[in-house]
Amino acid sequence: MRDDYDFSGSVKNPYAKKLKKQVTIRLDEDTVQYFKNLAEEKGLPYQSLINLYLRDCAQSHKELKIEWQ
C-alpha cells in the first residue's frame, strides 16, 4: 500500500445522484413473501423488485384507493 495517492485527475461519480437511500420499512410477512417468490421467479433480489414496483408507481403517479369498511 502506498503512503500517498494522487487524486488530482479524479472525476466526480456521475451516478452519485442516483445512489440508493437505505430506509427502514415495516411490511406484512405475506407481502414480503409475495415479492420474494416473484423475485425468485424473475431471478433478481426481492428488494430490487420492490424498488422497481415502487418506482413504477411513483413515475406513473399511481394513487392508492383506500376504502374503510
Secondary structure by P-SEA (a helix, b strand, c coil): ccccccccccccccccccbbbbbbbbbcaaaaaaaaaaaaaacccaaaaaaaaaaaaaaacbbbbbbcc
